[in-house]
Amino acid sequence: MKIFHIFDQKKYIVYSVGVTVCILIMIPLFVNGNFVIDLIRNNTFTLGEKILILISIPYGYLFEGNKEPIMLFIFAVLSGVNFSGIMYYYSRNGAQRVSVLSALGSGSVLSAFVGLGCLSCGSFVVAVIASILGVSSLTLFPYNGLEFGVISIGMVCISLYILNRKLS
Amino acid sequence: MKNFLKISIAISTSIIVLFIIYVVSQQEVKDADLNLYQRPVLNTEEHYLGSSTATIIMVKYSEPECPNCKKLHPILKQIVDESKGKVAFVYRHFPLPSHQKSFVEAVALECVTELRGEVGFWQYLEALYEKTPSNNEIDLAILPEIAVDMGIVREEFEYCIESDAHKARINRDINTGLAIGVDSVPQLFIFSDTSEVLAFRNRASYSTLNQTISSLLGSN
């Protein structure tokens, strides 16, 4: 795998770890966006308490779940590698077009955001999609929304595959 | 590089805009119906665990067929148990249309309450969570079986299920949820004397709830 050679340069390890950590923190916060906004606006809590509560959101998501934390972790790591790969490719090839890669990477993030709600429990996005198609969310997503997690990981994998071929 | 930046900025902006639209729309619902966010009165009209004099009340809109409701249930019980009377947990029915069997289960829960009281309600709810595979896959034939296991006379239970006696009670819960923008389950609202209502419109982990409630108790 040619793509792993980019990690010979330490800065790409830093990019990769940075993006992974960002995704691991941001997606659970995004999923609980309403609570986060309420918390920030609330005057009852001190700044320290607010910070502790905010930290507990990704912590709880990652360490108190079943399948979803594993999928999120795989997705975050792959996205980190993908981001580093894209950065490396740009630095090596200058202005050559790699818009497909960036679109795939971003699309996978969007899909991951959608997939982390409880899709079988009337998630906002799924309810909209299901109502447009005139079917129930259970018909549309028989695996209770795990499909989005798989789609996200699949998109990053395709992006990594294309990137690897370009780098070879 | 310019293409990459343009696409990345466009997609990132779209995500942020969508997020802001969603949050603002939820906030509008909240602001418009602020008076509906009333602290529940802990009496026989509500299904609740914990002390009736608790300073913090967690209201959960839920149904038996939702897998995340099932996961949240023991977390809320644990928090109530650890709080030593300071926190109570109210269960409100919110059977989703996509889980048609959950309405029948809600009726069954009310029937058990009628026949065995509040203790029966919580026992039956836990039995349902234990036996259902979730997502509308429960075999409704087990509803009377669970009731019989609890010592309820099958005929009385079945008569109650077939009557319309409890539909109004369930619809009351649904309507209070709809009024404050509940559109999925589980949704959790935390009422305290010292703070505005805190709403978890998605899942809440033990860590987050425990940290939030500890802070609220600290400021009480």
Interface residues (C-beta under 8 A of the other chain):
Chain A: F30 V31 N32 G33 N34 F35 I37 D38 L39 N42 T44 F45 T46 E49 L52 I53 S56 I57 Y59 G60 Y61 F63 E64 G65 I86 Y90 G94 A95 R97 V98 S99 S102 A103 S106 G107 V109 L110 F113 G117 C118 S120 C121 G122 S123 F124 A127 A130 S136 S137 L138 N144
Chain B: M1 K2 N3 F4 I7 S8 I11 S12 I15 F19 Y22 V23 Q26 Q27 C66 P67 N68 C69 L96 P97 S98 H99 S134 N135 N136 D183 S184 V185 P186 S192 T194 S195 E196 L198 A199 F200 R201 N202 R203 A204 S205 Y206 S207 T208 N210 Q211 T212 S215 L216 G218 S219
